Amino acid sequence: MGRARAGPAAAIALATGLALGGCGGVQPADLFLITRTGSTPHAHLVLLVDEEGNVRCNGEHEGKLDDAQLVRARGIQEDLQKLASHHTSLAARPGSVFSYSVRDENGTVRFADNSAGQPKVLHELALFVLGTSQQVCGLPE
């Protein structure tokens, strides 16, 4: 007895199923999740950045970092490791406009835009958040 041969449509369906099954549901790891709050109308922001440069702002706006922005994000995440593993929290001083919480695989860092004793990486992070929310997600601030 001979074997039945599958037609071209069946072969395409099988190949498509294998291709989708092989990569289905695999998500890149997150670099960090940043929550910004504050006293301005557009202060509230939840910014999620993954290691492939995908960005989500407030769960709605999606975009992608360019290569230079992704390198910068990875550098910030690397520089945050020690602060995050120590769960650093720097208090806001009077007159603060924004407060930040950044979480990565190492822990959480909390600070305000005017916290005393901020290391350089926290200033870089605040600037990254502003630029990414405006340039990648199209938000006003």
DSSP file with accessible surface (Angstrom, degrees, kcal/mol):
  #  RESIDUE AA STRUCTURE BP1 BP2  ACC     N-H-->O    O-->H-N    N-H-->O    O-->H-N    TCO  KAPPA ALPHA  PHI   PSI    X-CA   Y-CA   Z-CA
    1    1 A M              0   0  245      0, 0.0     2,-0.1     0, 0.0     0, 0.0   0.000 360.0 360.0 360.0 138.4    0.0    0.0    0.0
    2    2 A G        -     0   0   77      1,-0.1     2,-0.3     3,-0.0     3,-0.0  -0.481 360.0-109.1 -86.9 155.6    1.3    3.5   -0.8
    3    3 A R        -     0   0  234     -2,-0.1     2,-0.2     1,-0.1    -1,-0.1  -0.617  33.8-112.7 -81.8 145.4    1.4    6.4    1.5
    4    4 A A        -     0   0  102     -2,-0.3     2,-0.4     1,-0.0    -1,-0.1  -0.545  30.7-135.0 -74.7 138.6   -1.0    9.2    1.0
    5    5 A R        -     0   0  234     -2,-0.2     2,-0.3    -3,-0.0    -1,-0.0  -0.822  12.0-128.3 -98.8 136.6    0.7   12.4   -0.1
    6    6 A A        -     0   0   77     -2,-0.4    -1,-0.0     1,-0.1     0, 0.0  -0.578  25.7-121.8 -79.5 145.1   -0.2   15.7    1.5
    7    7 A G     >  -     0   0   38     -2,-0.3     4,-2.0     1,-0.1     3,-0.2  -0.215  30.8 -95.9 -79.1 171.9   -1.0   18.5   -0.9
    8    8 A P  H  > S+     0   0  108      0, 0.0     4,-2.4     0, 0.0     5,-0.2   0.870 123.4  55.9 -59.1 -36.7    0.8   21.9   -1.0
    9    9 A A  H  > S+     0   0   81      1,-0.2     4,-2.4     2,-0.2     5,-0.2   0.916 107.7  48.6 -64.0 -40.2   -1.8   23.5    1.3
   10   10 A A  H  > S+     0   0   51      2,-0.2     4,-2.5     1,-0.2    -1,-0.2   0.905 110.7  50.9 -66.6 -38.9   -1.2   20.9    4.0
   11   11 A A  H  X S+     0   0   56     -4,-2.0     4,-2.6     2,-0.2    -2,-0.2   0.917 111.2  47.9 -65.6 -40.7    2.6   21.3    3.7
   12   12 A I  H  X S+     0   0  111     -4,-2.4     4,-2.8     2,-0.2     5,-0.2   0.931 111.7  50.1 -65.8 -42.8    2.3   25.1    4.1
   13   13 A A  H  X S+     0   0   64     -4,-2.4     4,-2.5    -5,-0.2    -2,-0.2   0.919 112.0  48.1 -61.7 -42.2   -0.1   24.8    7.1
   14   14 A L  H  X S+     0   0  114     -4,-2.5     4,-2.5     2,-0.2     5,-0.2   0.948 113.0  47.4 -64.6 -45.5    2.3   22.3    8.7
   15   15 A A  H  X S+     0   0   59     -4,-2.6     4,-2.5     1,-0.2    -2,-0.2   0.918 112.9  48.9 -63.6 -41.8    5.3   24.6    8.1
   16   16 A T  H  X S+     0   0   72     -4,-2.8     4,-2.7     2,-0.2     5,-0.3   0.931 111.3  50.2 -63.5 -43.1    3.4   27.6    9.4
   17   17 A G  H  X S+     0   0   43     -4,-2.5     4,-2.6    -5,-0.2    -2,-0.2   0.917 111.7  47.7 -62.2 -41.7    2.4   25.7   12.5
   18   18 A L  H  X S+     0   0  120     -4,-2.5     4,-2.1     2,-0.2    -1,-0.2   0.918 112.4  49.1 -66.3 -41.3    5.9   24.6   13.2
   19   19 A A  H  X S+     0   0   65     -4,-2.5     4,-0.9    -5,-0.2    -2,-0.2   0.939 115.9  42.2 -64.7 -45.6    7.3   28.1   12.8
   20   20 A L  H  X S+     0   0  113     -4,-2.7     4,-1.2     1,-0.2     3,-0.5   0.896 114.2  51.8 -68.7 -38.2    4.7   29.7   15.0
   21   21 A G  H  < S+     0   0   62     -4,-2.6    -1,-0.2    -5,-0.3    -2,-0.2   0.864 104.4  57.8 -67.0 -32.3    5.0   26.9   17.6
   22   22 A G  H  < S+     0   0   68     -4,-2.1    -1,-0.2     1,-0.2    -2,-0.2   0.793 123.2  21.4 -70.8 -25.8    8.7   27.3   17.7
   23   23 A C  H >< S+     0   0   83     -4,-0.9     3,-1.3    -3,-0.5    -1,-0.2   0.349  88.1 135.4-123.7   6.7    8.6   30.9   18.8
   24   24 A G  T 3< S-     0   0   54     -4,-1.2     3,-0.1     1,-0.2    -3,-0.0  -0.343  78.4  -2.0 -63.3 127.8    5.1   31.2   20.2
   25   25 A G  T 3  S+     0   0   68      1,-0.2     2,-0.5    -2,-0.1    -1,-0.2   0.438  86.1 141.3  80.1  -2.1    4.9   33.1   23.4
   26   26 A V    <   -     0   0  113     -3,-1.3    -1,-0.2     1,-0.0    -3,-0.0  -0.650  30.0-172.1 -77.8 121.8    8.6   33.8   23.9
   27   27 A Q        -     0   0  152     -2,-0.5     3,-0.1    -3,-0.1     2,-0.0  -0.920  25.2-112.5-115.5 141.5    9.0   37.3   25.2
   28   28 A P        -     0   0   26      0, 0.0     2,-0.1     0, 0.0    24,-0.0  -0.376  42.7-100.6 -67.0 150.2   12.2   39.3   25.7
   29   29 A A        -     0   0   51      1,-0.1    22,-3.1    21,-0.1     2,-0.3  -0.357  38.9-107.1 -69.8 151.4   13.2   40.0   29.3
   30   30 A D  E     -A   50   0A  96     20,-0.3    20,-0.3     1,-0.2    75,-0.2  -0.581  18.3-161.3 -79.6 138.8   12.5   43.4   30.8
   31   31 A L  E    S-     0   0A  12     18,-2.8    74,-0.4     1,-0.4     2,-0.3   0.911  71.9 -32.1 -77.5 -52.7   15.4   45.8   31.3
   32   32 A F  E     -A   49   0A   2     17,-1.7    17,-2.3    72,-0.1     2,-0.5  -0.987  44.3-135.8-163.7 161.1   13.3   47.8   33.8
   33   33 A L  E     -AB  48 103A  39     70,-2.4    70,-2.7    -2,-0.3     2,-0.5  -0.995  26.5-166.5-121.3 121.5    9.9   49.1   34.7
   34   34 A I  E     -AB  47 102A   0     13,-3.1    13,-3.2    -2,-0.5     2,-0.5  -0.939   8.2-167.4-115.2 132.2    9.7   52.8   35.7
   35   35 A T  E     -AB  46 101A  46     66,-3.0    66,-2.1    -2,-0.5     2,-0.4  -0.982   8.3-171.3-116.3 125.5    6.9   54.5   37.4
   36   36 A R  E     +AB  45 100A   2      9,-3.1     9,-2.2    -2,-0.5     2,-0.3  -0.966   7.9 172.1-117.0 132.8    6.9   58.3   37.5
   37   37 A T  E     + B   0  99A  65     62,-2.5    62,-2.8    -2,-0.4     2,-0.3  -0.854  13.4 131.1-127.4 167.4    4.5   60.4   39.5
   38   38 A G  E     - B   0  98A  41     -2,-0.3    60,-0.2    60,-0.2     6,-0.2  -0.995  60.7 -73.8 170.1-170.2    4.3   64.1   40.2
   39   39 A S  S    S+     0   0   94     58,-1.6    59,-0.1    -2,-0.3    58,-0.0   0.355  89.6  91.1 -99.3   3.6    2.5   67.4   40.4
   40   40 A T  S >  S-     0   0   39     57,-0.3     3,-1.8     1,-0.1     4,-0.3  -0.636  86.9-108.4 -97.8 160.3    2.2   68.2   36.7
   41   41 A P  T 3  S+     0   0  125      0, 0.0     3,-0.2     0, 0.0    -1,-0.1   0.821 118.2  34.0 -56.9 -33.7   -0.8   67.2   34.5
   42   42 A H  T 3  S+     0   0  101      1,-0.2    99,-0.2    -5,-0.0    -3,-0.1   0.082  84.4 112.1-110.5  23.8    1.2   64.6   32.5
   43   43 A A    <   +     0   0    1     -3,-1.8     2,-0.2    -5,-0.1    -1,-0.2   0.872  49.8  93.0 -66.5 -38.4    3.5   63.4   35.3
   44   44 A H        +     0   0  115     -4,-0.3     2,-0.3    -3,-0.2    -7,-0.2  -0.385  52.5 155.0 -65.9 123.4    2.0   59.9   35.7
   45   45 A L  E     -A   36   0A   1     -9,-2.2    -9,-3.1    -2,-0.2     2,-0.5  -0.979  31.9-166.0-150.1 134.3    3.9   57.5   33.5
   46   46 A V  E     -A   35   0A  44     -2,-0.3    12,-3.3   -11,-0.2     2,-0.5  -0.986  20.6-173.7-119.0 114.6    4.5   53.7   33.6
   47   47 A L  E     -AC  34  57A   0    -13,-3.2   -13,-3.1    -2,-0.5     2,-0.5  -0.954   7.0-172.2-117.7 119.0    7.4   52.9   31.2
   48   48 A L  E     -AC  33  56A  47      8,-2.5     8,-2.1    -2,-0.5     2,-0.4  -0.954   3.9-177.0-113.6 126.3    8.4   49.4   30.5
   49   49 A V  E     -AC  32  55A   0    -17,-2.3   -18,-2.8    -2,-0.5   -17,-1.7  -0.988   7.6-159.7-124.0 127.7   11.5   48.7   28.4
   50   50 A D  E >   -A   30   0A  16      4,-2.2     3,-2.1    -2,-0.4   -20,-0.3  -0.569  36.2 -99.9-102.3 172.3   12.7   45.2   27.4
   51   51 A E  T 3  S+     0   0   87    -22,-3.1   -21,-0.1     1,-0.3    23,-0.1   0.597 120.4  57.5 -72.4  -5.9   16.1   44.1   26.4
   52   52 A E  T 3  S-     0   0  107    -23,-0.3    -1,-0.3     2,-0.1    18,-0.1   0.396 121.6-103.3 -97.8   0.7   15.2   44.2   22.6
   53   53 A G    <   +     0   0    0     -3,-2.1    12,-2.9     1,-0.3     2,-0.2   0.528  69.8 148.6  92.2   6.8   14.3   47.9   22.9
   54   54 A N  E     - D   0  64A  60     10,-0.2    -4,-2.2     8,-0.0     2,-0.4  -0.558  29.0-160.6 -73.7 140.9   10.5   47.5   22.9
   55   55 A V  E     -CD  49  63A   4      8,-2.7     8,-2.0    -2,-0.2     2,-0.4  -0.967  15.5-170.4-129.0 138.7    8.8   50.2   24.9
   56   56 A R  E     -CD  48  62A  95     -8,-2.1    -8,-2.5    -2,-0.4     2,-0.5  -0.998   7.2-163.6-126.0 127.2    5.3   50.5   26.5
   57   57 A a  E >> S-CD  47  61A   0      4,-2.6     3,-1.9    -2,-0.4     4,-1.9  -0.961  76.2 -20.0-111.9 121.0    4.1   53.7   28.0
   58   58 A N  T 34 S-     0   0   53    -12,-3.3    -1,-0.2    -2,-0.5   -11,-0.1   0.768 113.6 -73.5  54.3  29.6    1.1   53.6   30.3
   59   59 A G  T 34 S+     0   0   43    -13,-0.5    -1,-0.3     2,-0.2     3,-0.1   0.468 129.9  65.4  71.2   0.1    0.2   50.2   28.8
   60   60 A E  T <4 S+     0   0  143     -3,-1.9     2,-0.4     1,-0.2    -2,-0.2   0.778  79.0  68.2-117.6 -54.6   -1.0   51.8   25.6
   61   61 A H  E  <  -D   57   0A  70     -4,-1.9    -4,-2.6     2,-0.0     2,-0.4  -0.633  61.6-171.1 -79.9 126.5    1.6   53.5   23.6
   62   62 A E  E     +D   56   0A 129     -2,-0.4     2,-0.3    -6,-0.2    -6,-0.2  -0.922  16.3 143.2-118.1 146.0    4.1   51.1   22.1
   63   63 A G  E     -D   55   0A  25     -8,-2.0    -8,-2.7    -2,-0.4     2,-0.4  -0.908  38.0-111.8-160.0-173.0    7.3   52.0   20.3
   64   64 A K  E     -D   54   0A 114     -2,-0.3   -10,-0.2   -10,-0.2     2,-0.2  -0.999  21.8-126.1-138.2 135.6   10.9   50.9   19.8
   65   65 A L        -     0   0    8    -12,-2.9     2,-0.1    -2,-0.4    67,-0.0  -0.521  28.3-122.5 -73.2 145.6   14.2   52.4   20.9
   66   66 A D     >  -     0   0   88     -2,-0.2     4,-2.5     1,-0.1     5,-0.2  -0.312  38.6 -91.9 -77.7 174.8   16.8   53.0   18.2
   67   67 A D  H  > S+     0   0  136      1,-0.2     4,-2.4     2,-0.2     5,-0.2   0.901 126.3  49.0 -58.5 -43.3   20.2   51.3   18.7
   68   68 A A  H  > S+     0   0   74      1,-0.2     4,-2.2     2,-0.2    -1,-0.2   0.913 112.2  48.5 -65.1 -40.6   21.7   54.3   20.5
   69   69 A Q  H  > S+     0   0   29      2,-0.2     4,-2.6     1,-0.2    -1,-0.2   0.888 110.9  51.3 -65.9 -38.4   18.8   54.6   22.9
   70   70 A L  H  X S+     0   0   18     -4,-2.5     4,-2.7     2,-0.2     5,-0.2   0.919 109.0  49.9 -66.3 -42.1   18.9   50.8   23.6
   71   71 A V  H  X S+     0   0   99     -4,-2.4     4,-2.3    -5,-0.2    -2,-0.2   0.931 112.2  49.1 -60.3 -42.6   22.6   51.0   24.4
   72   72 A R  H  X S+     0   0  100     -4,-2.2     4,-2.5     2,-0.2    -2,-0.2   0.921 110.4  50.0 -62.7 -44.9   21.9   53.9   26.7
   73   73 A A  H  X S+     0   0    0     -4,-2.6     4,-2.6     1,-0.2    -2,-0.2   0.921 111.3  48.7 -61.1 -43.4   19.0   52.0   28.4
   74   74 A R  H  X S+     0   0  112     -4,-2.7     4,-2.4     2,-0.2    -1,-0.2   0.889 110.8  51.2 -64.6 -37.8   21.2   48.9   28.9
   75   75 A G  H  X S+     0   0   29     -4,-2.3     4,-2.5    -5,-0.2    -2,-0.2   0.916 110.4  48.6 -64.7 -41.8   24.0   51.1   30.4
   76   76 A I  H  X S+     0   0    2     -4,-2.5     4,-1.5     2,-0.2    -2,-0.2   0.940 111.5  49.8 -62.7 -46.0   21.6   52.7   32.8
   77   77 A Q  H  X S+     0   0   22     -4,-2.6     4,-0.6     1,-0.2     3,-0.3   0.918 111.7  48.7 -61.2 -40.6   20.3   49.3   33.9
   78   78 A E  H >< S+     0   0  126     -4,-2.4     3,-1.1     1,-0.2     4,-0.3   0.925 111.1  49.5 -64.4 -43.0   23.8   48.1   34.4
   79   79 A D  H 3< S+     0   0   89     -4,-2.5     4,-0.4     1,-0.2     3,-0.2   0.714 107.4  56.7 -69.8 -20.2   24.7   51.2   36.4
   80   80 A L  H 3X S+     0   0    1     -4,-1.5     4,-3.2    -3,-0.3     5,-0.3   0.589  79.8  94.9 -83.4 -11.8   21.6   50.7   38.6
   81   81 A Q  H <X S+     0   0   79     -3,-1.1     4,-2.6    -4,-0.6     5,-0.2   0.885  86.7  42.0 -51.6 -50.9   22.5   47.2   39.7
   82   82 A K  H  > S+     0   0  155     -4,-0.3     4,-1.4    -3,-0.2    -1,-0.2   0.933 116.9  47.7 -65.7 -44.6   24.1   48.1   43.0
   83   83 A L  H  4>S+     0   0   34     -4,-0.4     5,-2.3     1,-0.2    -2,-0.2   0.915 114.5  47.3 -60.9 -43.0   21.5   50.7   43.9
   84   84 A A  H ><5S+     0   0    1     -4,-3.2     3,-1.7     1,-0.2    24,-0.7   0.910 108.4  53.3 -67.1 -41.5   18.7   48.3   43.0
   85   85 A S  H 3<5S+     0   0   59     -4,-2.6    -1,-0.2    -5,-0.3    -2,-0.2   0.797 112.0  46.5 -67.3 -22.5   20.2   45.4   44.9
   86   86 A H  T 3<5S-     0   0  126     -4,-1.4    -1,-0.3    -5,-0.2    -2,-0.2   0.352 109.8-127.0 -94.9   3.7   20.4   47.6   48.0
   87   87 A H  T < 5 -     0   0  119     -3,-1.7    -3,-0.2    19,-0.2    22,-0.2   0.916  34.9-156.0  50.3  51.0   16.8   48.8   47.4
   88   88 A T      < -     0   0   30     -5,-2.3    22,-2.5    -6,-0.1     2,-0.4  -0.293  17.2-176.1 -61.9 135.7   18.0   52.4   47.5
   89   89 A S  B     -e  110   0A  86     20,-0.2     2,-0.5    -3,-0.1    22,-0.2  -0.966   4.8-169.2-137.8 117.3   15.4   55.0   48.4
   90   90 A L        -     0   0   44     20,-2.8    22,-0.2    -2,-0.4    25,-0.1  -0.937  23.5-124.4-110.5 126.9   16.2   58.7   48.4
   91   91 A A        -     0   0   81     -2,-0.5    25,-0.5    20,-0.1    21,-0.2  -0.312  21.6-115.8 -70.7 148.9   13.7   61.2   49.9
   92   92 A A        -     0   0   55     23,-0.2    23,-0.1    19,-0.1    -1,-0.1  -0.528  24.8-140.1 -77.6 147.7   12.3   64.1   48.0
   93   93 A R    >   -     0   0  134     -2,-0.2     3,-1.5     1,-0.1    21,-0.1  -0.645  41.7 -71.1 -99.3 165.1   13.0   67.6   49.2
   94   94 A P  T 3  S+     0   0  133      0, 0.0    -1,-0.1     0, 0.0     0, 0.0  -0.265 121.2  34.1 -54.8 140.6   10.5   70.4   49.2
   95   95 A G  T 3  S+     0   0   70      1,-0.3    -3,-0.0    -3,-0.1     0, 0.0   0.441  79.3 157.4  92.5   2.5    9.6   71.6   45.7
   96   96 A S    <   -     0   0   31     -3,-1.5    -1,-0.3     1,-0.1     3,-0.1  -0.299  21.2-176.4 -61.2 140.7    9.9   68.2   44.1
   97   97 A V        +     0   0   51      1,-0.3   -58,-1.6   -59,-0.1     2,-0.4   0.773  65.4  32.0-104.5 -43.1    8.0   67.8   40.8
   98   98 A F  E     -B   38   0A  31    -60,-0.2    15,-2.7   -59,-0.1     2,-0.4  -0.932  57.3-164.7-122.5 143.6    8.6   64.2   39.9
   99   99 A S  E     -BF  37 112A  48    -62,-2.8   -62,-2.5    -2,-0.4     2,-0.4  -0.962  15.5-159.9-120.7 143.1    9.1   61.0   41.9
  100  100 A Y  E     -BF  36 111A  15     11,-3.7    11,-2.2    -2,-0.4     2,-0.4  -0.938  16.4-173.9-125.9 145.9   10.5   57.8   40.3
  101  101 A S  E     -BF  35 110A  27    -66,-2.1   -66,-3.0    -2,-0.4     2,-0.5  -0.987  12.2-173.6-133.6 122.7   10.4   54.1   41.1
  102  102 A V  E     -BF  34 109A   3      7,-2.8     7,-2.6    -2,-0.4     2,-0.4  -0.982   1.2-170.5-122.2 128.6   12.5   51.9   38.9
  103  103 A R  E     +BF  33 108A 140    -70,-2.7   -70,-2.4    -2,-0.5     2,-0.2  -0.965  13.7 156.4-120.4 133.7   12.4   48.1   39.2
  104  104 A D  E >   - F   0 107A  18      3,-2.5     3,-1.1    -2,-0.4   -72,-0.1  -0.739  62.1 -74.4-137.0-170.4   14.7   45.6   37.5
  105  105 A E  T 3  S+     0   0  160    -74,-0.4     3,-0.1     1,-0.2   -73,-0.1   0.709 128.5  53.7 -64.2 -17.2   15.8   42.0   38.2
  106  106 A N  T 3  S-     0   0   53      1,-0.3     2,-0.3   -20,-0.0    -1,-0.2   0.673 119.4 -86.7 -90.9 -21.3   18.1   43.3   41.0
  107  107 A G  E <   - F   0 104A  10     -3,-1.1    -3,-2.5   -21,-0.1     2,-0.4  -0.983  53.2 -52.1 148.5-155.4   15.5   45.2   43.0
  108  108 A T  E     - F   0 103A  21    -24,-0.7     2,-0.4    -2,-0.3    -5,-0.2  -0.948  30.6-162.9-128.6 142.3   13.9   48.7   43.2
  109  109 A V  E     - F   0 102A   0     -7,-2.6    -7,-2.8    -2,-0.4     2,-0.4  -0.983   9.1-168.4-121.9 133.8   15.2   52.2   43.4
  110  110 A R  E     +eF  89 101A 129    -22,-2.5   -20,-2.8    -2,-0.4     2,-0.3  -0.983  21.0 140.4-123.7 136.6   13.1   55.1   44.5
  111  111 A F  E     - F   0 100A   6    -11,-2.2   -11,-3.7    -2,-0.4     2,-0.3  -0.967  37.0-125.9-162.1 168.0   14.0   58.8   44.2
  112  112 A A  E >   - F   0  99A   1     -2,-0.3     3,-1.6   -13,-0.3   -13,-0.2  -0.807  36.3-104.0-118.2 164.6   12.7   62.2   43.4
  113  113 A D  T 3  S+     0   0   50    -15,-2.7   -14,-0.1    -2,-0.3     5,-0.1   0.775 122.9  34.8 -60.0 -23.8   13.9   64.8   40.8
  114  114 A N  T 3  S+     0   0   32    -16,-0.3    -1,-0.3   -21,-0.1   -23,-0.1   0.115  81.6 144.1-119.5  22.3   15.5   66.8   43.7
  115  115 A S    X   -     0   0    5     -3,-1.6     3,-0.8   -25,-0.1   -23,-0.2  -0.362  53.7-114.2 -60.0 138.4   16.6   64.0   46.1
  116  116 A A  T 3  S+     0   0   57    -25,-0.5    -1,-0.1     1,-0.2   -25,-0.1  -0.447  93.5  20.4 -72.8 145.4   19.9   64.9   47.8
  117  117 A G  T 3  S+     0   0   75      1,-0.2    -1,-0.2    -2,-0.1    -2,-0.1   0.719  78.8 171.3  73.2  24.6   22.9   62.8   47.0
  118  118 A Q    <   -     0   0   26     -3,-0.8    -1,-0.2     1,-0.1     2,-0.1  -0.482  30.3-129.0 -68.2 130.5   21.7   61.4   43.7
  119  119 A P    >>  -     0   0   46      0, 0.0     3,-1.5     0, 0.0     4,-0.9  -0.379  30.0-103.0 -70.9 159.6   24.3   59.4   41.8
  120  120 A K  H 3> S+     0   0  157      1,-0.3     4,-2.2     2,-0.2     3,-0.5   0.839 117.1  66.0 -52.6 -37.6   24.8   60.4   38.1
  121  121 A V  H 3> S+     0   0   12      1,-0.2     4,-2.5     2,-0.2    -1,-0.3   0.834  96.3  55.7 -61.3 -30.1   22.8   57.4   36.9
  122  122 A L  H <> S+     0   0    0     -3,-1.5     4,-2.3     2,-0.2    -1,-0.2   0.886 107.6  48.2 -72.4 -34.7   19.6   58.7   38.5
  123  123 A H  H  X S+     0   0  106     -4,-0.9     4,-2.1    -3,-0.5    -2,-0.2   0.909 112.5  49.9 -65.7 -41.4   19.9   62.0   36.6
  124  124 A E  H  X S+     0   0   54     -4,-2.2     4,-2.6     2,-0.2    -2,-0.2   0.897 110.0  50.9 -62.9 -39.9   20.5   59.9   33.4
  125  125 A L  H  X S+     0   0    0     -4,-2.5     4,-2.8     2,-0.2    -2,-0.2   0.934 108.9  50.0 -64.4 -45.8   17.5   57.8   34.1
  126  126 A A  H  X S+     0   0   20     -4,-2.3     4,-2.2     1,-0.2    -1,-0.2   0.918 113.3  46.5 -60.7 -41.7   15.2   60.8   34.6
  127  127 A L  H  X S+     0   0  104     -4,-2.1     4,-2.8     2,-0.2     5,-0.2   0.907 111.3  52.1 -66.9 -39.7   16.5   62.3   31.3
  128  128 A F  H  X S+     0   0    1     -4,-2.6     4,-2.8     1,-0.2     5,-0.3   0.922 109.1  50.5 -61.0 -43.9   16.0   58.9   29.6
  129  129 A V  H  X S+     0   0    0     -4,-2.8     4,-2.6     2,-0.2     5,-0.2   0.937 112.2  46.6 -60.9 -47.3   12.4   58.7   30.8
  130  130 A L  H  X S+     0   0   63     -4,-2.2     4,-2.0    -5,-0.2     5,-0.3   0.960 115.9  44.3 -61.0 -50.3   11.6   62.2   29.5
  131  131 A G  H  X S+     0   0   14     -4,-2.8     4,-3.2     1,-0.2     5,-0.5   0.914 115.4  47.3 -62.7 -42.3   13.2   61.6   26.1
  132  132 A T  H  X>S+     0   0    3     -4,-2.8     5,-1.8    -5,-0.2     4,-1.8   0.921 110.4  51.3 -67.8 -42.9   11.7   58.2   25.7
  133  133 A S  H  <5S+     0   0    0     -4,-2.6     6,-3.0    -5,-0.3    -1,-0.2   0.892 120.7  35.6 -63.3 -35.7    8.2   59.3   26.7
  134  134 A Q  H  X5S+     0   0   83     -4,-2.0     4,-0.7     4,-0.2    -2,-0.2   0.944 126.4  33.4 -81.0 -51.2    8.3   62.1   24.2
  135  135 A Q  H  <5S+     0   0  142     -4,-3.2    -3,-0.2    -5,-0.3    -2,-0.2   0.876 130.4  28.0 -78.9 -39.2   10.3   60.7   21.3
  136  136 A V  T  <5S+     0   0   27     -4,-1.8    -3,-0.2    -5,-0.5   -72,-0.1   0.875 133.1  29.6 -91.8 -41.4    9.2   57.0   21.3
  137  137 A a  T  4<S-     0   0   11     -5,-1.8    -3,-0.2   -74,-0.1    -2,-0.1   0.572  95.4-128.8 -99.1 -10.6    5.7   57.2   22.9
  138  138 A G     <  +     0   0   62     -4,-0.7    -4,-0.2    -6,-0.3    -3,-0.1   0.765  53.5 150.6  71.9  25.3    4.7   60.7   21.7
  139  139 A L        -     0   0   29     -6,-3.0    -1,-0.2    -7,-0.2    -2,-0.1  -0.570  54.9-119.3 -89.3 157.6    3.6   61.9   25.1
  140  140 A P              0   0   80      0, 0.0    -6,-0.1     0, 0.0    -1,-0.1   0.793 360.0 360.0 -70.8 -29.9    3.9   65.6   26.1
  141  141 A E              0   0   47    -99,-0.2    -2,-0.0    -8,-0.1   -10,-0.0  -0.987 360.0 360.0-151.8 360.0    6.3   65.1   29.0
